[in-house]
Amino acid sequence: MRLPAVMIGLSLCACLSGCETVTPQQQHASDEQTCASYGYQPGTDKFADCMMSTAHRRDDAKAAQQNQREHDRQLSIQRNGDSRYPICSAADMNASLDTVNNKWFGAGCREE
């Protein structure tokens, strides 16, 4: 099985998906092309398994990213008042904006 190739392909898709919005139809077509490139024939059980595992990996990666983002937000809140950490801002490349509280957060900084 070409597991390393699958992982590289999914990683590339994940990186590229952050750059632009992909419609569900485009994602489905991309998944079909990926599974076909592995030699699976459309309409077969193996092709369906490939499509399903591709979607599950994408969902798992998205959930992991959301969990990491929440973890970073909680760390930033816990670090309030700790001068060892800089205050998060838009200037930090890895900082994100909490749109509910309108505050910046990140892995290596603290909320104001």
CYANA upper distance limits for C-alpha pairs under 8 A (distance plus 0.5 A):
  2 ARG  CA      6 VAL  CA      6.74
  2 ARG  CA     38 TYR  CA      8.09
  3 LEU  CA      7 MET  CA      6.69
  4 PRO  CA      8 ILE  CA      6.68
  5 ALA  CA      9 GLY  CA      6.56
  6 VAL  CA     10 LEU  CA      6.62
  7 MET  CA     11 SER  CA      6.50
  8 ILE  CA     12 LEU  CA      6.62
  9 GLY  CA     13 CYS  CA      6.69
 10 LEU  CA     14 ALA  CA      6.57
 10 LEU  CA     54 THR  CA      8.27
 10 LEU  CA     57 ARG  CA      8.40
 10 LEU  CA     58 ARG  CA      7.96
 11 SER  CA     15 CYS  CA      6.70
 12 LEU  CA     16 LEU  CA      6.62
 13 CYS  CA     17 SER  CA      6.36
 14 ALA  CA     18 GLY  CA      7.18
 14 ALA  CA     58 ARG  CA      8.09
 15 CYS  CA     19 CYS  CA      7.78
 16 LEU  CA     20 GLU  CA      7.50
 17 SER  CA     21 THR  CA      7.00
 17 SER  CA     22 VAL  CA      7.32
 22 VAL  CA     26 GLN  CA      6.56
 22 VAL  CA     27 GLN  CA      6.81
 23 THR  CA     27 GLN  CA      6.72
 24 PRO  CA     28 HIS  CA      6.55
 25 GLN  CA     29 ALA  CA      6.67
 26 GLN  CA     30 SER  CA      6.60
 27 GLN  CA     31 ASP  CA      6.60
 28 HIS  CA     32 GLU  CA      6.63
 29 ALA  CA     33 GLN  CA      6.65
 30 SER  CA     34 THR  CA      6.62
 31 ASP  CA     35 CYS  CA      6.65
 31 ASP  CA     51 MET  CA      6.78
 31 ASP  CA     54 THR  CA      7.49
 32 GLU  CA     36 ALA  CA      6.51
 32 GLU  CA     42 PRO  CA      8.41
 32 GLU  CA     51 MET  CA      7.37
 33 GLN  CA     37 SER  CA      6.53
 34 THR  CA     38 TYR  CA      7.14
 35 CYS  CA     39 GLY  CA      7.41
 35 CYS  CA     40 TYR  CA      6.38
 35 CYS  CA     47 PHE  CA      6.85
 35 CYS  CA     50 CYS  CA      6.44
 35 CYS  CA     51 MET  CA      7.18
 36 ALA  CA     40 TYR  CA      5.51
 36 ALA  CA     41 GLN  CA      6.64
 36 ALA  CA     42 PRO  CA      7.66
 36 ALA  CA     47 PHE  CA      8.02
 40 TYR  CA     44 THR  CA      7.96
 40 TYR  CA     46 LYS  CA      6.77
 40 TYR  CA     47 PHE  CA      5.56
 41 GLN  CA     46 LYS  CA      8.19
 41 GLN  CA     47 PHE  CA      6.39
 42 PRO  CA     47 PHE  CA      6.17
 42 PRO  CA     48 ALA  CA      8.17
 43 GLY  CA     47 PHE  CA      7.13
 43 GLY  CA     48 ALA  CA      7.68
 44 THR  CA     48 ALA  CA      6.89
 45 ASP  CA     49 ASP  CA      6.60
 46 LYS  CA     50 CYS  CA      6.62
 47 PHE  CA     51 MET  CA      6.71
 48 ALA  CA     52 MET  CA      6.61
 49 ASP  CA     53 SER  CA      6.53
 50 CYS  CA     54 THR  CA      6.51
 51 MET  CA     55 ALA  CA      6.81
 52 MET  CA     56 HIS  CA      6.66
 53 SER  CA     57 ARG  CA      6.56
 54 THR  CA     58 ARG  CA      6.80
 55 ALA  CA     59 ASP  CA      6.65
 56 HIS  CA     60 ASP  CA      6.51
 57 ARG  CA     61 ALA  CA      6.58
 58 ARG  CA     62 LYS  CA      6.69
 59 ASP  CA     63 ALA  CA      6.67
 60 ASP  CA     64 ALA  CA      6.60
 61 ALA  CA     65 GLN  CA      6.64
 62 LYS  CA     66 GLN  CA      6.73
 63 ALA  CA     67 ASN  CA      6.61
 64 ALA  CA     68 GLN  CA      6.62
 65 GLN  CA     69 ARG  CA      6.65
 66 GLN  CA     70 GLU  CA      6.77
 67 ASN  CA     71 HIS  CA      6.64
 68 GLN  CA     72 ASP  CA      6.63
 69 ARG  CA     73 ARG  CA      6.74
 70 GLU  CA     74 GLN  CA      6.71
 71 HIS  CA     75 LEU  CA      6.73
 72 ASP  CA     76 SER  CA      6.69
 72 ASP  CA    105 PHE  CA      7.33
 72 ASP  CA    106 GLY  CA      5.82
 72 ASP  CA    107 ALA  CA      5.39
 73 ARG  CA     77 ILE  CA      6.85
 73 ARG  CA     98 ASP  CA      8.41
 73 ARG  CA    105 PHE  CA      5.87
 73 ARG  CA    106 GLY  CA      6.77
 73 ARG  CA    107 ALA  CA      8.18
 74 GLN  CA     78 GLN  CA      6.72
 75 LEU  CA     79 ARG  CA      6.71
 75 LEU  CA    106 GLY  CA      8.34
 75 LEU  CA    107 ALA  CA      7.49
 75 LEU  CA    110 ARG  CA      7.93
 76 SER  CA     80 ASN  CA      7.28
 76 SER  CA    105 PHE  CA      6.03
 76 SER  CA    106 GLY  CA      6.69
 76 SER  CA    107 ALA  CA      7.49
 76 SER  CA    108 GLY  CA      8.29
 76 SER  CA    109 CYS  CA      6.46
 76 SER  CA    110 ARG  CA      4.61
 76 SER  CA    111 GLU  CA      5.82
 77 ILE  CA    105 PHE  CA      8.34
 77 ILE  CA    110 ARG  CA      6.78
 77 ILE  CA    111 GLU  CA      6.14
 78 GLN  CA    110 ARG  CA      8.11
 79 ARG  CA     85 TYR  CA      7.78
 79 ARG  CA    109 CYS  CA      8.11
 79 ARG  CA    110 ARG  CA      5.62
 79 ARG  CA    111 GLU  CA      7.65
 80 ASN  CA    110 ARG  CA      6.08
 80 ASN  CA    111 GLU  CA      6.18
 80 ASN  CA    112 GLU  CA      6.98
 81 GLY  CA    112 GLU  CA      8.42
 82 ASP  CA    110 ARG  CA      8.19
 85 TYR  CA    108 GLY  CA      7.33
 85 TYR  CA    109 CYS  CA      5.60
 85 TYR  CA    110 ARG  CA      6.49
 86 PRO  CA    108 GLY  CA      8.23
 86 PRO  CA    109 CYS  CA      5.58
 86 PRO  CA    110 ARG  CA      6.66
 87 ILE  CA    109 CYS  CA      6.05
 87 ILE  CA    110 ARG  CA      5.41
 87 ILE  CA    111 GLU  CA      6.21
 87 ILE  CA    112 GLU  CA      6.22
 88 CYS  CA     92 ASP  CA      7.18
 88 CYS  CA     95 ALA  CA      7.03
 88 CYS  CA    104 TRP  CA      5.82
 88 CYS  CA    105 PHE  CA      5.98
 88 CYS  CA    106 GLY  CA      7.05
 88 CYS  CA    109 CYS  CA      5.61
 88 CYS  CA    110 ARG  CA      5.98
 88 CYS  CA    111 GLU  CA      6.24
 88 CYS  CA    112 GLU  CA      7.65
 89 SER  CA     95 ALA  CA      7.22
 89 SER  CA    104 TRP  CA      5.99
 89 SER  CA    105 PHE  CA      7.99
 90 ALA  CA     95 ALA  CA      7.12
 90 ALA  CA     96 SER  CA      8.08
 90 ALA  CA     97 LEU  CA      8.38
 90 ALA  CA    104 TRP  CA      7.50
 91 ALA  CA     95 ALA  CA      8.43
 94 ASN  CA    106 GLY  CA      6.74
 94 ASN  CA    107 ALA  CA      8.07
 95 ALA  CA    104 TRP  CA      6.83
 95 ALA  CA    105 PHE  CA      5.89
 95 ALA  CA    106 GLY  CA      4.92
 95 ALA  CA    107 ALA  CA      7.99
 96 SER  CA    104 TRP  CA      6.06
 96 SER  CA    105 PHE  CA      5.94
 96 SER  CA    106 GLY  CA      6.71
 97 LEU  CA    102 ASN  CA      7.07
 97 LEU  CA    103 LYS  CA      6.26
 97 LEU  CA    104 TRP  CA      4.95
 97 LEU  CA    105 PHE  CA      6.81
 98 ASP  CA    102 ASN  CA      5.84
 98 ASP  CA    103 LYS  CA      5.77
 98 ASP  CA    104 TRP  CA      6.43
 98 ASP  CA    105 PHE  CA      7.48
 99 THR  CA    103 LYS  CA      7.56
103 LYS  CA    111 GLU  CA      7.18
103 LYS  CA    112 GLU  CA      8.06
104 TRP  CA    111 GLU  CA      6.77
105 PHE  CA    109 CYS  CA      7.21
105 PHE  CA    110 ARG  CA      6.88
105 PHE  CA    111 GLU  CA      6.39
106 GLY  CA    110 ARG  CA      7.64
